[in-house]
């Protein structure tokens, strides 16, 4: 190359860099703030995807881990860590893994990690997600090569692949889990777009962008989940710019915040049922008549107007309108305090009994408990309300200690199959970890088991219709609400216009524009 040509090339290179810098700084080309901060009502109980099944933990888990496949908003099944899959026979599924996927510790994803993670779901130590692990044959794994494996179901199962999209089926690094032992929930290693940095209980969880992520890199360099239990404090932190995004916006603040210039409020359809749970194995709630009477004594429509400012509907049964086989015209529950009094009298409800309603420190649940306290007093039931910290609340529910409580059951994704939803809270084998009312009914168990293995069609629809009716007949839950899900973000927050999965959304493409 002649000297002049070399000089020209260098000049062009410098000019290119200069133009690029000027373009970046020009109006209309905004920089991205390094940190995205999210205000949460409670922090993660554990960062082990098989050590917990609560939504606050799942909010963090989805940033750190990935499943083999996922169910999208349109209910289609899409590949994630599995490049492809096929059903080999009624029980066996073959998965081919993506090559070159790295864990946060630098190791490459291999079939051994997948087998380890899915097999771990079947162990007694994974009790919180037992309902999902029970579908997998613990002896049904076969490694073909580093990127190909077979997984077998215990029985032919319609919802098998859909269940592998659940957070309990997130893939972990075998070596990391074995090295960390019981401390793994505080030292998570996944393949997700963010990797774990630190967690201070009751304060914050910090993650940072994983630079070796196989897919599109996260926009923000740091993702911080701040624990701000008091709802008004979360709103103030957003409005003053100390956090960028908050979940669980107080329903009574939605209209006011919609008129503000600094923030946007987004309402998405609810994907959960909040219910009053009554321990079905403890007196006096072991009598279905008592449970039914308590349900009749609560004005649920009125409760939703007061607590949720009308941004809610009263559930009519044990699954959501998004689920397959939801009844076309479900029979509504009636508010009937006089009928409740008569039923309590018939059941011999003890006059001197004081009922304690336990819940966690979430405003809507506390307000609901207070309203229920007043309404049950009108039918002769004295009620006390007790508030617990989230982690303590879950532990005491799991042990079966609490006789009456308010909590919710939420969908973790767009999976329309009712089996993914209904087995956890109602099958007797899950009493404690997810069946928090300790329902033990042979007919319910049989119908859930049949629904798993019956192909989609009229026969399966009939099974879920029977299941719906039986659960309602038993008043297994006193349904309170399916509220819309309001979240709010600063005006400069981009990529967060459709966080349709409630608390459990990937935030890697959400960022703050500077």
TAGINOR-V786758 format. One record per residue. N is the residue number from 1. RES is the residue in one letter. PHI is phi as a letter, one per 20 degrees, with the letter a starting at -180 (none if undefined). Layout:
n/res/phi
N/RES/PHI
N/RES/PHI
This chain:
n/res/phi
1/X/none
2/X/f
3/X/g
4/X/f
5/X/f
6/X/f
7/X/f
8/X/f
9/X/f
10/X/f
11/X/f
12/X/f
13/X/f
14/X/f
15/X/f
16/X/f
17/X/f
18/X/f
19/X/f
20/X/f
21/X/f
22/X/f
23/X/f
24/X/f
25/X/e
26/X/f
27/X/g
28/X/n
29/X/d
30/X/e
31/X/e
32/X/d
33/X/f
34/X/f
35/X/d
36/X/d
37/X/d
38/X/d
39/X/e
40/X/d
41/X/f
42/X/b
43/X/e
44/X/f
45/X/f
46/X/b
47/X/d
48/X/e
49/X/f
50/X/d
51/X/d
52/X/b
53/X/b
54/X/d
55/X/f
56/X/f
57/X/f
58/X/f
59/X/f
60/X/e
61/X/g
62/X/f
63/X/e
64/X/e
65/X/c
66/X/b
67/X/e
68/X/f
69/X/b
70/X/c
71/X/d
72/X/e
73/X/g
74/X/e
75/X/m
76/X/e
77/X/e
78/X/c
79/X/f
80/X/c
81/X/f
82/X/e
83/X/f
84/X/a
85/X/b
86/X/b
87/X/e
88/X/e
89/X/b
90/X/g
91/X/d
92/X/d
93/X/c
94/X/d
95/X/d
96/X/d
97/X/e
98/X/f
99/X/e
100/X/n
101/X/f
102/X/d
103/X/e
104/X/f
105/X/e
106/X/n
107/X/f
108/X/e
109/X/f
110/X/c
111/X/g
112/X/g
113/X/f
114/X/f
115/X/f
116/X/g
117/X/f
118/X/f
119/X/f
120/X/f
121/X/f
122/X/e
123/X/e
124/X/g
125/X/f
126/X/d
127/X/g
128/X/f
129/X/d
130/X/g
131/X/f
132/X/e
133/X/f
134/X/f
135/X/f
136/X/e
137/X/f
138/X/f
139/X/d
140/X/d
141/X/d
142/X/b
143/X/e
144/X/e
145/X/b
146/X/f
147/X/c
148/X/c
149/X/b
150/X/d
151/X/c
152/X/d
153/X/e
154/X/f
155/X/c
156/X/g
157/X/b
158/X/f
159/X/e
160/X/g
161/X/f
162/X/g
163/X/f
164/X/f
165/X/e
166/X/f
167/X/f
168/X/f
169/X/e
170/X/f
171/X/e
172/X/d
173/X/e
174/X/g
175/X/f
176/X/f
177/X/f
178/X/f
179/X/f
180/X/f
181/X/m
182/X/f
183/X/e
184/X/g
185/X/f
186/X/d
187/X/b
188/X/f
189/X/c
190/X/c
191/X/d
192/X/f
193/X/f
194/X/c
195/X/d
196/X/f
197/X/d
198/X/a
199/X/b
200/X/d
201/X/g
202/X/m
203/X/c
204/X/a
205/X/c
206/X/d
207/X/c
208/X/c
209/X/g
210/X/e
211/X/f
212/X/e
213/X/f
214/X/f
215/X/d
216/X/f
217/X/f
218/X/f
219/X/f
220/X/e
221/X/f
222/X/c
223/X/d
224/X/c
225/X/d
226/X/e
227/X/e
228/X/c
229/X/f
230/X/e
231/X/f
232/X/f
233/X/f
234/X/f
235/X/f
236/X/f
237/X/f
238/X/f
239/X/f
240/X/e
241/X/n
242/X/e
243/X/c
244/X/d
245/X/b
246/X/c
247/X/e
248/X/l
249/X/f
250/X/g
251/X/f
252/X/f
253/X/d
254/X/g
255/X/f
256/X/f
257/X/f
258/X/f
259/X/e
260/X/f
261/X/e
262/X/e
263/X/c
264/X/d
265/X/d
266/X/c
267/X/d
268/X/d
269/X/g
270/X/f
271/X/c
272/X/b
273/X/c
274/X/e
275/X/b
276/X/e
277/X/e
278/X/c
279/X/f
280/X/f
281/X/d
282/X/d
283/X/f
284/X/e
285/X/e
286/X/f
287/X/e
288/X/g
289/X/f
290/X/f
291/X/f
292/X/f
293/X/f
294/X/f
295/X/f
296/X/f
297/X/e
298/X/d
299/X/e
300/X/f
301/X/f
302/X/f
303/X/g
304/X/f
305/X/f
306/X/f
307/X/f
308/X/d
309/X/l
310/X/n
311/X/e
312/X/a
313/X/c
314/X/e
315/X/f
316/X/d
317/X/a
318/X/e
319/X/c
320/X/e
321/X/g
322/X/f
323/X/e
324/X/g
325/X/m
326/X/f
327/X/g
328/X/f
329/X/b
330/X/f
331/X/f
332/X/f
333/X/e
334/X/d
335/X/e
336/X/b
337/X/f
338/X/f
339/X/f
340/X/f
341/X/g
342/X/f
343/X/f
344/X/f
345/X/f
346/X/f
347/X/f
348/X/m
349/X/g
350/X/f
351/X/f
352/X/e
353/X/f
354/X/d
355/X/e
356/X/d
357/X/e
358/X/e
359/X/b
360/X/e
361/X/e
362/X/d
363/X/g
364/X/f
365/X/f
366/X/f
367/X/f
368/X/f
369/X/f
370/X/f
371/X/f
372/X/f
373/X/g
374/X/f
375/X/f
376/X/f
377/X/f
378/X/f
379/X/d
380/X/n
381/X/d
382/X/e
383/X/c
384/X/d
385/X/d
386/X/c
387/X/d
388/X/c
389/X/f
390/X/g
391/X/f
392/X/f
393/X/g
394/X/f
395/X/f
396/X/f
397/X/f
398/X/g
399/X/f
400/X/n
401/X/f
402/X/e
403/X/e
404/X/b
405/X/a
406/X/d
407/X/b
408/X/c
409/X/c
410/X/c
411/X/f
412/X/e
413/X/b
414/X/e
415/X/g
416/X/e
417/X/f
418/X/f
419/X/f
420/X/f
421/X/d
422/X/e
423/X/f
424/X/g
425/X/e
426/X/c
427/X/f
428/X/f
429/X/f
430/X/d
431/X/g
432/X/o
433/X/f
434/X/c
435/X/e
436/X/f
437/X/e
438/X/l
439/X/f
440/X/c
441/X/c
442/X/f
443/X/f
444/X/f
445/X/g
446/X/f
447/X/f
448/X/f
449/X/f
450/X/f
451/X/f
452/X/f
453/X/d
454/X/e
455/X/f
456/X/g
457/X/q
458/X/g
459/X/f
460/X/f
461/X/f
462/X/f
463/X/f
464/X/f
465/X/f
466/X/f
467/X/f
468/X/g
469/X/f
470/X/f
471/X/f
472/X/f
473/X/f
474/X/e
475/X/l
476/X/f
477/X/c
478/X/e
479/X/f
480/X/d
481/X/a
482/X/d
483/X/e
484/X/g
485/X/d
486/X/e
487/X/c
488/X/c
489/X/b
490/X/f
491/X/g
492/X/e
493/X/e
494/X/d
495/X/n
496/X/c
497/X/e
498/X/b
499/X/e
500/X/e
501/X/e
502/X/m
503/X/e
504/X/d
505/X/c
506/X/f
507/X/d
508/X/f
509/X/d
510/X/e
511/X/b
512/X/d
513/X/e
514/X/e
